[in-house]
Amino acid sequence: MTGDHVAVPGVTLVLGGARSGKSRFAEGLVTALPGPWTYIATAQAWDDEMRDRIRQHQADRVPGWSTVEAPLDLAAALVRHGQGPVLVDCLTLWLTNIMLADQDVPTALAGLEAALAARAGPIVLVGNEVGMGIVPENALARRFRDHAGRLHQRLAVLAAQVFLTVAGLPLKVK
C-alpha cells in the first residue's frame, strides 16, 4: 500500500491470533474513553458452541456497552451509530460472512473504508491475524487468508494506530 490513502485519526486496528488477548485489549482502549460505547458484533451463532462463545464474550465485558449486530452490513452500522466510541469485533468474522454470502469482497471493503473515513468518532477494529501459519490445503481457505491479509493491510494504512497482540501483550506496530 502506498500513499493513496491517508490515515484516519480516530481509527485503531488491533490484530492477533486466536486467544491472543486482542478483544480484551481493544475493549480497554474503548472503555478508557468517555461513553456511551457501542460494540458492533459481526459473529453469527451458527451452532451451540458459537452461541456459547458469544455469551462468554458478552459476559466478559464491563457494563455500559450497547451491542449492535452487523454480520454483513458493517459500513451501514458504522454510519448509523453516531460519533461515540465504537468497537468492531471482528473483521475476519465479517469477512467470512461476506464470502459465505457470495458478496463481492472488494466492494464490501470499499464501503467499509468510506464509512471509516466519514466517521469522526474513535473506532477500534479487531481482526484475527491468520497469515502466519502454513498455507491452507483448500482453495476457499487460501482465498480467505488472502482476502484477510489484504483487508488488514488496507485498514492498517487507514488506521492512526495498529497493535498486534501476542500472549496477551499488545505490541504497537504503528
Secondary structure, 3 states (H helix, E strand, C coil): CCCCCCCEEEEEEEEECCCCCHHHHHHHHHHCCCCCEEEEECCCCCCHHHHHHHHHHHHHCCCCEEEEECCCCHHHHHHHCCCCCEEEECHHHHHHHHHHCCCCHHHHHHHHHHHHHHCCCCEEEEEECCCCCCCCCCHHHHHHHHHHHHHHHHHHHHEEEEEEEECCEEEECC
